[in-house]
Amino acid sequence: MSQAPEAGEAKPKGKLKLLILIGAAVVLLGGGGAAFFLMKGGDKKEAEAAAHKEPVKLPSLYIPMDPPFVVNFDAGQGARFLQITVQLMTRDLHMSEFVKANEPVIRNDLLLLFGNQKVEDVSTREGKEKLREEALQAVRKIITTEGGKAEELEALYFTSFVMQ
């Protein structure tokens, strides 16, 4: 004969099921919470990485210094004149306008610098590079003197260099 289960025997099975359900809920919630914190940490890491990225560079703006610079050498140096075409490079539209507004002063100082050269000094690549760097520094000095930001002028290029 089989006996009907007593009410006391059914309770342990019910408690076991309840404990299993609670345990599963804790695991699911705990896993979801961990995933949330991991994702939140990822966002923080991404934000920190973005903060340390280099700013996007704007396109280069080239400012031609027209007409070309023409200076005379001393008569005894073999060559009689030097003609240099110069372009300035910036990425700031304001600097482009600033240079144009101060072009007479810039041209004056570059003419004096170029006119002070010796044929043997500017005949080599190293001599030309040295002159280019001196010209850039001369223009940056003018920019600073006139109230501009010299670091916004990134480069000076010789686009033509003729000695005769």
Backbone as a chain_set.jsonl record, in Angstrom:
{"seq": "MSQAPEAGEAKPKGKLKLLILIGAAVVLLGGGGAAFFLMKGGDKKEAEAAAHKEPVKLPSLYIPMDPPFVVNFDAGQGARFLQITVQLMTRDLHMSEFVKANEPVIRNDLLLLFGNQKVEDVSTREGKEKLREEALQAVRKIITTEGGKAEELEALYFTSFVMQ", "coords": {"N": [[0.793, -1.159, 0.0], [0.356, 2.101, -0.719], [1.326, 5.091, 0.716], [-0.002, 8.319, 1.165], [1.878, 11.236, 0.618], [3.073, 13.105, 3.305], [2.423, 16.385, 4.519], [4.736, 17.529, 5.553], [6.809, 16.286, 4.193], [6.689, 17.286, 1.578], [7.467, 19.874, 1.781], [10.376, 20.09, 1.96], [11.157, 19.536, -0.719], [9.977, 21.675, -2.054], [11.296, 23.796, -0.847], [13.854, 23.314, -1.734], [13.58, 23.697, -4.492], [12.909, 26.403, -4.406], [15.259, 27.491, -3.354], [17.043, 26.848, -5.421], [15.958, 28.366, -7.503], [16.305, 30.954, -6.423], [19.07, 30.978, -6.227], [19.771, 30.782, -8.959], [18.717, 33.191, -9.867], [20.327, 34.984, -8.465], [22.817, 34.402, -9.604], [22.325, 35.106, -12.297], [21.644, 37.845, -12.02], [23.963, 38.752, -10.788], [25.845, 38.197, -12.778], [24.875, 39.874, -14.785], [25.215, 42.333, -13.528], [27.992, 42.348, -13.263], [28.7, 42.379, -15.955], [27.649, 44.858, -16.626], [29.315, 46.589, -15.115], [31.774, 45.994, -16.272], [31.345, 46.856, -18.877], [30.882, 49.528, -18.367], [33.364, 50.27, -17.379], [34.808, 49.909, -19.728], [33.8, 51.983, -21.297], [34.843, 54.115, -19.884], [37.568, 53.688, -20.229], [37.697, 54.0, -23.008], [36.982, 56.693, -23.208], [39.118, 57.871, -21.867], [41.187, 57.156, -23.623], [40.408, 58.554, -25.91], [40.723, 61.137, -24.994], [43.453, 61.368, -24.88], [44.26, 61.281, -27.476], [45.795, 62.633, -30.407], [44.964, 65.866, -31.606], [42.897, 66.334, -34.495], [44.528, 67.155, -37.449], [44.306, 70.134, -39.265], [43.903, 70.958, -42.764], [46.799, 71.852, -44.707], [47.678, 75.236, -45.33], [48.971, 77.219, -47.805], [50.911, 80.062, -48.215], [51.739, 82.154, -50.665], [54.611, 84.145, -51.262], [54.645, 86.55, -53.181], [55.955, 88.973, -55.415], [58.763, 86.824, -56.465], [61.747, 86.838, -54.411], [64.503, 88.828, -55.144], [67.892, 89.315, -54.993], [71.068, 90.968, -54.976], [74.417, 89.752, -55.267], [77.733, 90.371, -53.959], [79.995, 91.816, -56.296], [82.417, 90.385, -56.729], [81.917, 87.651, -56.307], [81.365, 85.649, -58.174], [78.634, 84.581, -58.858], [75.941, 86.77, -59.664], [73.36, 87.402, -58.843], [70.607, 86.358, -56.715], [67.661, 84.562, -56.801], [64.741, 83.844, -55.121], [61.863, 81.976, -54.555], [59.288, 81.966, -52.255], [57.175, 80.178, -50.015], [54.904, 80.186, -47.347], [53.776, 78.079, -44.693], [50.851, 77.206, -42.965], [48.238, 76.082, -40.758], [46.17, 77.465, -39.949], [43.603, 79.607, -40.64], [43.355, 82.233, -39.776], [46.042, 82.905, -39.317], [46.991, 82.94, -41.904], [45.734, 85.232, -42.922], [46.878, 87.067, -41.176], [49.585, 86.98, -41.873], [49.448, 87.987, -44.491], [48.575, 90.574, -43.929], [50.835, 91.597, -42.75], [52.776, 91.484, -44.654], [54.527, 93.44, -45.97], [56.496, 94.028, -43.987], [57.516, 91.492, -43.51], [58.535, 90.813, -46.067], [60.519, 92.795, -46.282], [62.352, 92.1, -44.191], [63.091, 89.519, -45.019], [64.271, 90.078, -47.509], [66.512, 91.542, -46.637], [67.824, 89.538, -45.181], [68.293, 87.55, -47.201], [69.859, 89.059, -48.961], [72.205, 89.276, -47.592], [73.714, 87.037, -47.908], [76.343, 84.749, -48.887], [77.732, 83.429, -51.887], [79.075, 80.929, -51.661], [78.011, 80.01, -49.269], [75.316, 79.424, -49.761], [75.373, 77.6, -51.769], [75.375, 74.901, -51.247], [73.347, 72.077, -50.231], [73.024, 71.93, -47.451], [73.594, 74.57, -46.764], [71.46, 75.907, -47.981], [69.297, 74.801, -46.531], [69.929, 75.766, -43.988], [69.625, 78.522, -44.438], [66.917, 78.549, -45.038], [65.802, 77.805, -42.559], [66.684, 79.991, -41.013], [65.245, 82.002, -42.282], [62.606, 81.215, -41.686], [62.65, 81.545, -38.898], [63.046, 84.304, -38.801], [60.634, 85.262, -39.881], [58.832, 84.254, -37.994], [59.636, 85.735, -35.794], [58.822, 88.307, -36.513], [56.052, 87.873, -36.569], [55.559, 87.365, -33.854], [56.372, 89.826, -32.76], [54.439, 91.487, -33.846], [52.211, 90.689, -32.528], [51.11, 88.189, -33.013], [50.768, 84.542, -33.02], [53.542, 82.789, -33.129], [54.02, 80.031, -33.334], [51.991, 79.068, -34.89], [52.736, 79.366, -37.48], [53.982, 77.028, -39.393], [55.959, 76.241, -41.263], [58.448, 77.229, -43.695], [59.021, 77.362, -47.084], [61.246, 77.015, -49.831], [60.346, 77.424, -53.027], [61.478, 77.89, -55.381], [64.807, 78.402, -56.361], [67.288, 80.213, -57.497], [70.486, 80.913, -58.702], [72.613, 83.192, -60.354]], "CA": [[0.0, 0.0, 0.0], [1.128, 3.336, -0.767], [0.785, 6.124, 1.583], [0.046, 9.675, 0.617], [2.941, 11.988, 1.272], [2.627, 14.049, 4.312], [2.712, 17.784, 4.201], [6.11, 17.812, 5.969], [7.737, 15.787, 3.188], [6.6, 18.107, 0.384], [8.131, 21.15, 2.026], [11.783, 20.126, 1.58], [11.264, 19.645, -2.173], [9.59, 23.035, -2.385], [12.378, 24.674, -0.392], [14.982, 23.075, -2.628], [13.268, 24.404, -5.742], [12.985, 27.826, -4.117], [16.69, 27.812, -3.225], [17.62, 26.767, -6.765], [15.495, 29.547, -8.228], [16.977, 32.131, -5.859], [20.491, 30.877, -6.643], [19.851, 31.105, -10.391], [18.466, 34.628, -9.997], [21.536, 35.672, -7.979], [23.853, 34.218, -10.621], [21.97, 35.93, -13.445], [21.782, 39.258, -11.657], [25.388, 39.008, -10.547], [26.502, 38.227, -14.089], [24.445, 41.106, -15.457], [25.877, 43.45, -12.852], [29.412, 42.317, -13.644], [28.774, 42.828, -17.349], [27.416, 46.306, -16.608], [30.52, 47.262, -14.623], [32.827, 45.829, -17.27], [31.04, 47.754, -19.99], [31.059, 50.887, -17.867], [34.817, 50.464, -17.349], [35.239, 50.043, -21.116], [33.48, 53.346, -21.718], [35.805, 55.007, -19.227], [38.844, 53.498, -20.922], [37.571, 54.625, -24.326], [36.987, 58.142, -23.016], [40.5, 58.253, -21.552], [41.973, 57.019, -24.852], [40.044, 59.656, -26.8], [41.282, 62.373, -24.44], [44.898, 61.388, -25.129], [44.527, 61.27, -28.914], [46.241, 63.885, -31.026], [43.863, 66.527, -32.31], [42.907, 66.161, -35.941], [45.211, 68.265, -38.107], [43.599, 70.81, -40.35], [44.706, 70.929, -43.988], [47.834, 72.884, -44.852], [47.405, 76.431, -46.132], [50.233, 77.775, -48.29], [50.816, 81.489, -48.492], [52.845, 82.534, -51.556], [55.205, 85.472, -51.093], [54.87, 87.011, -54.556], [56.799, 88.283, -56.398], [59.954, 86.188, -55.887], [62.784, 87.709, -53.863], [65.701, 88.922, -55.983], [68.921, 90.115, -54.331], [72.379, 90.974, -55.632], [75.613, 89.359, -54.524], [78.89, 91.232, -54.223], [80.507, 91.613, -57.664], [83.531, 89.443, -56.786], [81.546, 86.309, -55.83], [81.042, 84.713, -59.252], [77.23, 84.788, -59.206], [75.579, 88.173, -59.488], [72.106, 87.578, -58.104], [69.906, 85.212, -56.151], [66.2, 84.689, -56.866], [64.111, 82.812, -54.287], [60.411, 82.01, -54.4], [59.004, 81.483, -50.905], [55.799, 79.962, -49.564], [54.779, 79.928, -45.916], [52.749, 77.068, -44.451], [50.129, 77.229, -41.701], [46.968, 75.345, -40.798], [45.223, 78.384, -39.341], [43.148, 80.628, -41.591], [43.678, 83.529, -39.183], [47.47, 83.161, -39.544], [47.124, 83.285, -43.312], [45.355, 86.642, -43.017], [47.859, 87.823, -40.392], [50.8, 87.084, -42.697], [49.165, 88.912, -45.603], [48.501, 91.934, -43.386], [52.19, 92.018, -42.362], [53.682, 91.114, -45.741], [55.624, 94.385, -46.234], [57.556, 93.847, -42.985], [58.109, 90.172, -43.755], [59.353, 90.914, -47.297], [61.688, 93.611, -45.962], [63.326, 91.338, -43.402], [63.617, 88.423, -45.83], [65.192, 90.675, -48.485], [67.767, 91.839, -45.936], [68.467, 88.252, -44.865], [68.777, 86.93, -48.435], [70.902, 89.905, -49.528], [73.4, 89.168, -46.755], [74.298, 85.706, -48.11], [77.503, 84.568, -49.768], [77.5, 82.351, -52.853], [79.565, 79.64, -51.141], [77.155, 79.564, -48.164], [74.024, 78.926, -50.242], [75.596, 76.69, -52.903], [75.175, 73.511, -50.815], [72.029, 71.75, -49.662], [73.056, 72.313, -46.043], [73.514, 76.027, -46.727], [70.075, 76.291, -48.308], [68.464, 74.422, -45.383], [70.234, 76.718, -42.916], [68.987, 79.779, -44.82], [65.463, 78.345, -44.908], [65.503, 77.851, -41.126], [66.862, 81.381, -40.581], [64.12, 82.764, -42.831], [61.43, 80.856, -40.886], [62.783, 82.204, -37.595], [62.858, 85.746, -39.019], [59.197, 85.511, -40.056], [58.2, 84.006, -36.696], [59.965, 86.87, -34.922], [57.915, 89.39, -36.924], [54.705, 87.497, -36.126], [55.514, 87.589, -32.408], [56.459, 91.275, -32.537], [53.179, 92.108, -34.262], [51.119, 90.207, -31.672], [50.572, 86.898, -33.444], [51.285, 83.316, -32.408], [54.576, 82.302, -34.051], [53.952, 78.575, -33.51], [50.986, 78.754, -35.905], [53.428, 79.301, -38.77], [54.687, 75.758, -39.242], [57.12, 76.03, -42.129], [58.755, 78.126, -44.807], [59.595, 76.548, -48.159], [61.752, 77.631, -51.053], [59.759, 76.685, -54.139], [62.395, 78.141, -56.475], [66.069, 78.928, -55.831], [68.135, 80.399, -58.692], [71.669, 81.802, -58.585], [73.265, 83.445, -61.635]], "C": [[0.848, 1.24, 0.0], [0.458, 4.37, 0.095], [0.908, 7.466, 0.9], [1.133, 10.455, 1.344], [2.363, 12.992, 2.255], [3.051, 15.459, 3.924], [4.14, 18.136, 4.543], [7.109, 17.358, 4.93], [7.739, 16.664, 1.937], [7.366, 19.414, 0.553], [9.61, 21.123, 1.65], [11.953, 20.206, 0.07], [10.952, 21.061, -2.623], [10.676, 24.026, -1.994], [13.582, 24.538, -1.308], [14.784, 23.8, -3.95], [13.404, 25.91, -5.548], [14.442, 28.276, -4.025], [17.387, 27.792, -4.588], [17.218, 27.988, -7.579], [16.186, 30.817, -7.72], [18.45, 32.139, -6.276], [20.667, 31.246, -8.107], [19.65, 32.6, -10.598], [19.694, 35.426, -9.561], [22.639, 35.575, -9.023], [23.569, 35.104, -11.829], [22.141, 37.413, -13.15], [23.241, 39.626, -11.43], [26.157, 39.088, -11.854], [26.139, 39.483, -14.859], [25.116, 42.324, -14.847], [27.344, 43.514, -13.215], [29.586, 42.804, -15.077], [28.573, 44.342, -17.425], [28.684, 47.047, -16.173], [31.668, 47.138, -15.616], [32.594, 46.77, -18.447], [31.245, 49.208, -19.575], [32.551, 51.21, -17.815], [35.367, 50.63, -18.753], [34.971, 51.435, -21.642], [34.483, 54.332, -21.139], [37.162, 54.914, -19.92], [38.815, 54.149, -22.299], [37.62, 56.14, -24.224], [38.392, 58.633, -22.705], [41.368, 58.179, -22.8], [41.673, 58.17, -25.805], [40.634, 60.971, -26.307], [42.769, 62.496, -24.732], [45.258, 61.355, -26.605], [44.997, 62.637, -29.373], [45.031, 64.551, -31.689], [44.01, 66.337, -33.819], [43.563, 67.393, -36.566], [44.338, 68.832, -39.214], [44.468, 70.747, -41.597], [45.709, 72.083, -44.016], [47.334, 74.024, -45.723], [48.751, 77.02, -46.52], [50.018, 79.22, -48.707], [51.987, 81.87, -49.391], [53.316, 83.957, -51.245], [55.602, 85.949, -52.491], [55.113, 88.502, -54.568], [57.99, 87.617, -55.705], [60.928, 87.246, -55.366], [63.991, 87.681, -54.791], [66.677, 89.841, -55.267], [70.237, 89.978, -55.097], [73.445, 90.449, -54.686], [76.679, 90.406, -54.774], [79.471, 90.85, -55.577], [81.594, 90.55, -57.743], [83.178, 88.01, -56.429], [81.184, 85.323, -56.938], [79.608, 84.863, -59.723], [76.875, 86.245, -58.915], [74.265, 88.372, -58.732], [71.512, 86.242, -57.673], [68.414, 85.509, -56.244], [65.59, 83.526, -56.103], [62.612, 83.042, -54.262], [60.093, 81.31, -53.083], [57.512, 81.26, -50.726], [55.848, 79.628, -48.078], [53.646, 78.934, -45.713], [52.188, 77.207, -43.042], [48.91, 76.344, -41.851], [45.837, 76.224, -40.269], [44.874, 79.503, -40.318], [43.474, 82.031, -41.078], [45.15, 83.879, -39.434], [47.713, 83.544, -40.996], [46.812, 84.765, -43.521], [46.366, 87.54, -42.297], [49.139, 88.044, -41.196], [50.58, 88.08, -43.831], [49.124, 90.358, -45.122], [49.89, 92.486, -43.044], [53.224, 91.72, -43.442], [54.775, 92.145, -46.017], [56.796, 94.225, -45.256], [58.281, 92.517, -43.216], [59.02, 90.226, -44.984], [60.633, 91.708, -47.022], [62.751, 92.783, -45.242], [63.908, 90.16, -44.187], [64.581, 88.943, -46.906], [66.544, 90.984, -47.839], [68.532, 90.552, -45.612], [69.064, 87.626, -46.123], [69.929, 87.731, -49.053], [72.218, 89.826, -48.778], [74.139, 87.839, -46.955], [75.505, 85.759, -49.039], [77.232, 83.357, -50.656], [77.917, 81.005, -52.279], [78.687, 79.113, -49.998], [75.847, 78.947, -48.65], [74.15, 78.0, -51.449], [75.345, 75.23, -52.535], [73.759, 73.32, -50.28], [71.95, 72.193, -48.205], [72.927, 73.822, -45.89], [72.11, 76.535, -47.013], [69.134, 75.973, -47.147], [68.681, 75.38, -44.21], [69.56, 78.064, -43.21], [67.471, 79.681, -44.677], [65.043, 78.426, -43.44], [65.65, 79.274, -40.579], [65.708, 82.255, -41.065], [62.843, 82.48, -42.032], [61.478, 81.566, -39.531], [62.581, 83.713, -37.717], [61.375, 86.088, -39.152], [58.464, 85.294, -38.73], [58.461, 85.163, -35.721], [59.047, 88.057, -35.241], [56.501, 89.107, -36.423], [54.554, 87.765, -34.631], [55.506, 89.08, -32.091], [55.14, 91.972, -32.843], [51.968, 91.567, -33.502], [50.489, 88.895, -32.084], [51.199, 85.741, -32.686], [52.243, 82.658, -33.403], [54.469, 80.804, -34.324], [52.9, 78.166, -34.542], [51.562, 78.785, -37.322], [54.35, 78.092, -38.69], [55.958, 75.661, -40.069], [57.253, 77.154, -43.146], [59.459, 77.264, -45.839], [60.116, 77.43, -49.265], [61.163, 76.809, -52.2], [60.538, 76.95, -55.433], [63.623, 78.799, -55.869], [67.047, 79.011, -56.997], [69.273, 81.351, -58.365], [72.272, 81.955, -59.966], [74.378, 84.435, -61.452]], "O": [[1.891, 1.352, 0.644], [-0.764, 4.492, 0.18], [1.843, 7.698, 0.134], [1.28, 10.335, 2.561], [1.324, 13.614, 2.036], [3.939, 15.658, 3.094], [4.722, 18.985, 3.869], [8.164, 17.976, 4.786], [8.781, 16.753, 1.288], [7.855, 19.988, -0.421], [10.075, 22.092, 1.049], [12.852, 20.913, -0.385], [11.628, 21.583, -3.509], [10.945, 24.982, -2.721], [14.249, 25.524, -1.622], [15.703, 24.438, -4.464], [13.942, 26.61, -6.405], [14.808, 29.323, -4.558], [18.233, 28.643, -4.863], [18.049, 28.578, -8.27], [16.601, 31.658, -8.517], [19.0, 33.181, -6.633], [21.615, 31.949, -8.459], [20.338, 33.211, -11.416], [20.061, 36.415, -10.196], [23.321, 36.562, -9.297], [24.468, 35.779, -12.33], [22.72, 38.147, -13.951], [23.691, 40.696, -11.839], [27.023, 39.947, -12.019], [26.991, 40.088, -15.51], [25.535, 43.236, -15.559], [27.887, 44.593, -13.448], [30.515, 43.555, -15.374], [29.246, 45.025, -18.197], [29.074, 48.029, -16.805], [32.45, 48.074, -15.783], [33.526, 47.399, -18.948], [31.732, 50.019, -20.363], [32.954, 52.317, -18.174], [36.297, 51.41, -18.961], [35.8, 52.012, -22.346], [34.917, 55.265, -21.814], [37.819, 55.926, -20.166], [39.79, 54.776, -22.713], [38.234, 56.8, -25.062], [38.819, 59.675, -23.204], [42.205, 59.056, -23.016], [42.583, 58.702, -26.44], [41.004, 61.825, -27.111], [43.293, 63.606, -24.822], [46.438, 61.396, -26.954], [44.637, 63.662, -28.795], [44.18, 63.873, -32.264], [45.118, 66.198, -34.337], [43.2, 68.527, -36.255], [43.721, 68.1, -39.988], [45.67, 70.502, -41.489], [45.486, 73.139, -43.425], [46.653, 73.806, -46.725], [49.583, 77.291, -45.654], [49.087, 79.552, -49.44], [53.125, 81.906, -48.924], [52.507, 84.851, -50.997], [56.742, 85.774, -52.922], [54.507, 89.225, -53.777], [58.208, 87.814, -54.509], [60.93, 88.39, -55.82], [64.447, 86.606, -55.18], [66.357, 90.991, -54.964], [70.471, 88.981, -55.781], [73.391, 90.667, -53.476], [76.555, 91.229, -55.681], [79.438, 89.68, -55.959], [81.682, 89.861, -58.759], [84.09, 87.202, -56.257], [80.721, 84.226, -56.627], [79.377, 85.234, -60.874], [77.449, 86.867, -58.021], [74.078, 89.387, -58.06], [71.856, 85.175, -58.182], [67.956, 86.571, -55.822], [65.878, 82.365, -56.392], [62.143, 84.146, -53.987], [60.567, 80.203, -52.826], [56.689, 82.036, -51.212], [56.717, 78.887, -47.617], [52.67, 78.937, -46.463], [52.928, 77.31, -42.064], [48.587, 75.906, -42.955], [44.694, 75.783, -40.156], [45.746, 80.249, -40.764], [43.829, 82.913, -41.859], [45.466, 85.031, -39.733], [48.561, 84.39, -41.279], [47.545, 85.467, -44.217], [46.669, 88.639, -42.76], [49.704, 89.138, -41.204], [51.438, 88.921, -44.095], [49.583, 91.262, -45.82], [50.095, 93.7, -43.047], [54.423, 91.708, -43.165], [55.903, 91.732, -46.288], [57.956, 94.282, -45.663], [59.507, 92.44, -43.124], [60.149, 89.738, -44.942], [61.71, 91.328, -47.482], [63.915, 92.773, -45.643], [65.086, 89.838, -44.036], [65.6, 88.308, -47.178], [67.593, 90.72, -48.426], [69.753, 90.498, -45.759], [70.223, 87.212, -46.112], [70.865, 87.15, -49.603], [73.247, 90.27, -49.289], [75.095, 87.555, -46.234], [75.662, 86.671, -49.851], [76.591, 82.392, -50.239], [77.174, 80.031, -52.403], [78.623, 77.903, -49.779], [75.324, 78.035, -48.01], [73.15, 77.655, -52.078], [75.125, 74.403, -53.42], [73.073, 74.28, -49.928], [70.946, 72.758, -47.771], [72.233, 74.301, -44.993], [71.631, 77.471, -46.373], [68.269, 76.782, -46.812], [67.731, 75.758, -43.525], [68.984, 78.674, -42.309], [66.823, 80.633, -44.241], [64.033, 79.052, -43.12], [64.831, 79.714, -39.772], [65.249, 83.142, -40.346], [62.083, 83.401, -41.734], [60.478, 82.119, -39.074], [62.002, 84.331, -36.823], [60.914, 87.087, -38.6], [57.572, 86.068, -38.382], [57.594, 85.515, -34.922], [58.558, 88.729, -34.333], [55.831, 90.003, -35.91], [53.548, 88.322, -34.191], [54.728, 89.541, -31.256], [54.771, 92.936, -32.173], [50.832, 91.941, -33.793], [49.439, 88.523, -31.56], [52.052, 85.937, -31.82], [51.817, 82.052, -34.386], [54.789, 80.352, -35.423], [52.918, 77.031, -35.019], [50.937, 78.284, -38.257], [55.372, 78.123, -38.005], [56.937, 75.061, -39.625], [56.318, 77.908, -43.414], [60.385, 76.523, -45.511], [59.521, 78.454, -49.602], [61.457, 75.62, -52.324], [60.287, 76.312, -56.456], [63.513, 79.645, -54.981], [67.577, 77.99, -57.436], [69.064, 82.439, -57.83], [72.432, 80.968, -60.684], [75.057, 84.785, -62.417]]}, "num_chains": 1, "name": "protein.A"}
